[in-house]
Structures are given as structure tokens and as C-alpha cells.
Amino acid sequence: WAMAEIVGGEVYKLTAIALFLHEYQYNGLDAEGILSPYTDEEHVKRDIARLAEYLERALAAL
């Protein structure tokens, strides 16, 4: 997490998303947004797609 802060920008945001998805893996959906920031599966799908798109771009640049 600290390294993501140093790099900043998109990497910082994507690190936060990855951590939220990790929390979701253990806590599932939370209608009140207390244990998980995800209140519906569409939000989860959107964040997974966002991470996948970034990884695709990063790997293509290698």
C-alpha cells in the first residue's frame, strides 16, 4: 500500500480496488457498506473489469 502511494495515480487507485475486492472475498456484499464497500454485484464486476483492463494494458506494454 505504501509503495502505491509513492507511485501514485492509477496504481494507487487500483491498489485500493484490489484491497476492496480482497475484503469482499471474505465479507461478501454488504447492503449497509460497513464490512464491504460493495453493496451490489454490478459494482464488484465493474471493479474486476477495471483491474483486468489495467493488467491487459500493462502486459501489452512489456
C-alpha positions as CSV (number, residue, x, y, z in Angstrom):
1,W,0.0,0.0,0.0
2,A,2.8,2.4,0.9
3,M,4.5,1.8,-2.5
4,A,1.2,2.5,-4.3
5,E,1.2,5.9,-2.5
6,I,4.7,6.7,-3.7
7,V,3.9,5.7,-7.3
8,G,0.5,7.5,-7.1
9,G,-2.1,8.0,-9.8
10,E,-3.7,5.0,-11.3
11,V,-1.7,2.5,-9.4
12,Y,-2.8,3.9,-6.1
13,K,-6.5,3.7,-7.1
14,L,-6.1,0.2,-8.5
15,T,-4.4,-1.0,-5.3
16,A,-7.3,0.3,-3.3
17,I,-9.7,-1.5,-5.6
18,A,-7.7,-4.7,-5.2
19,L,-7.8,-4.4,-1.4
20,F,-11.6,-3.8,-1.5
21,L,-12.1,-6.9,-3.7
22,H,-10.0,-8.8,-1.2
23,E,-12.3,-7.7,1.6
24,Y,-15.3,-8.6,-0.5
25,Q,-13.9,-12.1,-0.9
26,Y,-14.2,-12.6,2.8
27,N,-17.2,-10.5,3.7
28,G,-19.4,-10.6,0.6
29,L,-21.9,-7.9,-0.2
30,D,-22.9,-5.5,2.5
31,A,-26.1,-3.6,1.9
32,E,-25.1,-1.0,4.6
33,G,-21.5,-0.7,3.3
34,I,-19.9,-1.4,6.7
35,L,-18.0,-4.6,6.2
36,S,-17.5,-4.2,2.5
37,P,-17.7,-1.2,0.2
38,Y,-19.7,-3.3,-2.3
39,T,-23.5,-3.1,-1.9
40,D,-24.3,-4.9,-5.3
41,E,-22.6,-7.3,-7.6
42,E,-22.5,-4.8,-10.6
43,H,-20.1,-2.7,-8.6
44,V,-17.9,-5.8,-8.0
45,K,-18.0,-6.7,-11.7
46,R,-17.0,-3.2,-12.7
47,D,-14.0,-3.1,-10.4
48,I,-12.9,-6.6,-11.6
49,A,-13.1,-5.4,-15.2
50,R,-11.2,-2.2,-14.3
51,L,-8.3,-4.3,-12.8
52,A,-8.4,-6.7,-15.8
53,E,-8.2,-3.8,-18.3
54,Y,-5.2,-2.3,-16.5
55,L,-3.4,-5.6,-16.4
56,E,-4.0,-6.2,-20.1
57,R,-2.6,-2.7,-20.9
58,A,0.4,-3.3,-18.6
59,L,1.2,-6.7,-20.1
60,A,0.8,-5.4,-23.7
61,A,3.4,-2.7,-22.9
62,L,6.1,-5.2,-21.9
